[in-house]
Every structure is written in C-alpha cells, then in structure tokens.
Amino acid sequence: MKVTEEIKQALQALADANDNRLTVDLVIASARDENSPLNASFDWDVEKAAMNHWRDTARRLIRKVTIEYKVEKTIVEAVSYIRDPRCDPLKQGYVSVSSIRTDEEVAHEALVMEFARVRTLLDRAHGLAKVLGMEADFKILIAQVKKINATLELRGR
C-alpha cells in the first residue's frame, strides 16, 4: 500500500482534529467517506475483508505457538512455526522449527530471514530514536546486529 501525500495530509488532519491522536476507528470512520483519500486503502467488500481478517488472526495464532527445545543442558522456549524460507515470497507458508532443525541449509535461511526482520525493525526504531533525540544507544545495538548478520551471511556461502 502506497502512502501518498494526500493520505499523509488526511491522517494529519484527523490527528489535528483529535488532540494529535489517531485511532484505527477514526481512520476507518473517515475512510468510509467515498470522497476521502483514505477510502481506496480499504477493502469494503465485507466477505473479502472478513477473510483477510481471519487470515491475519490465523497468522497471529501460528506465530504465538511456542515449544520448549533442549539445547545442550538448557531448555529454550521459542516459536514453534516460522515463515518457510523455501516458500515463494508471494505465497503463504509456515514450517515447524522442529522440522528444520536438522536441515542446516534451511535452518540457516530461516535465521537469515529472522535477522532481516530484526534489522528492519531496528531501522524503524533507529529513525524514531533519532527524531526523539535518543540515538546514542542504538549505534552499539545496530553494529552488533550487523556483525551477527554478516557472520550468518558468510556461513551461508
């Protein structure tokens, strides 16, 4: 979904009118107006929207399942299912962590994918930290994540 300048302005106008606070309900209410620049961002077909919601709920359920793994002498709790790294990016697909533990190549790909997500979230948090004047601590953290990521990529070659 592309966020146009018109959408940014519409969201800012909503925030301005509501004590600088946006809520999803405010955005949806505004978007219901067919003349709103927000309208086209939503699927107003109730059946399709419900199916998308159910898929999101299923994804959240899959991501929340955890299992305990014995790693040497330690018990580690981790997610049970992850995005299948072998799956086409445009297709759905999860795989149990247990099923890929012994496949070094797939396990490596899965870890690289997880670190890509971490880097994306860190980049987002870093931008926010810059804006809020709290950047100093991030430099160390980002350097460590980049180092781990580089190590993972080298192992994969």
N, C-alpha and C positions, 0 to 999 in steps of 0.2 A: 504494500500500500504506500503510495507516494504522498508525502505531506507537502502540499503546495503552500505558497504564501497566503493564499486565500483561506486555507484551513487553519494555518497558524493564527491569522487575524481573527477568525471566528472563535477559536478557542480562547484567545486573549480577551476578546470582548466578553465572552462568558465568564471568564475568571474575574475581569474588572467589575462586572455586574454582581459578583458574588463574593466580595471581600477577598479577592485574589485567590480563590479556591475553586478548583474544578472537581466535579464528581462525575462518575460514569453516568449517573442518572440525568444530570444536567446536560451532558453531551448528547445522550440519546434523545432526550426531550427536544433539544434544539435540532438535532439531525432529522427528526420526524417531519419537519417542515420541508416539503419538496424543493423549496427555493433556497434552502440552506446549503452552503458549500460542504457541509459535513454529510449531507444526505447520501451521496453516492458512495461513501465509505462503508455503508452498512448494507447488509443483505436483508431486505424487507420481506422476502419470501419466508413465511413462518416455518414451513416444513424444512427448507434448506438451513435456515438459521438454527432450528432445533437440532438437526443432525450435526451441524458444526459444533454446537454446544455439547452435545453428547460425546462427540469425538474428543473435544477438549477435556471433558470430565474423565473419559477413559484414559487419555494420556496422563492426566494428573494421578489417577489411581495406579497406573503402571509404574510411574516414577516414584510413588511413595512406598511401594513394597520393598522391604529390606530383608536381608538374611544375614545370619552370622557365619563368617568364614573363619576357619582356624588357619592362621598364618604363623608357622613355626609354633611358638608356645603362647601366642596371643590370639584372643578372639576379637575379630574386627567386624563391626556391623557396617554393611554397605548396601547400596541399592541392589535389588535382585535383577532388574531389567534395565537395559540401556538401548539407545538407538543402535541398530545393527549397522556397523561401519561398512558392511558389504552391500547394503541396500542403496539403490538409486536415490539420490537426494530428493527427488520429486515423489518418491513412493513412501508409504508407511512401512514401518518395520522395527520391531524391538527384538532383542535377543537376551536370554538369561545370561548373567555373568558366569554362572556355573558352567554353562555350555561352552564358553570361550576360554576358560582358564588355562586349558592345556594346549590351545592353539596360539602359539606365540605371535604369529603374524597378525591374526585378527585381534588378539588382546592388545597388541601394540597400536594398531589402528584405532581401537576404541579409546585408548588412553590419549592418543594424539587429538582425537575429536573432543574429548573432555577438556583438554588443556586449551584447545581453540575456543571453547565456550568460556573458560575461565579468563582467557586474555580479552575476549570481547567484553565481558562484564567488568574486568579491571579497567579497560579503556574507558568504559562508560563512567565508572566510579572516579577514575582519574580526572576526566573532564569536569565532573561535578566538584571534585576536591579543588581543582584549580579555580573554578568560579567562586567557591566558598572560602578560598584562602587557606586550605588545609592540605596542600600538595606535598609537603616535605616527606611524610611517612610513606607515600606511595612510590617514590622513586626507588626505595630499597625493595619494596614488595614486587614491583614490576620487574626490576632487574633479576630477582630470584626466579620469578615465573618464566622470564625469557630464557634464563640459563637452563632451567628444567626442560622447557620446550625444545631448546636447541639440542640438549642431550637426547631427548626422545627422538627427535628427527634424525640425529646421527645414528642411533641404534637401528632405525628402520631402514637404513641404506645397506 
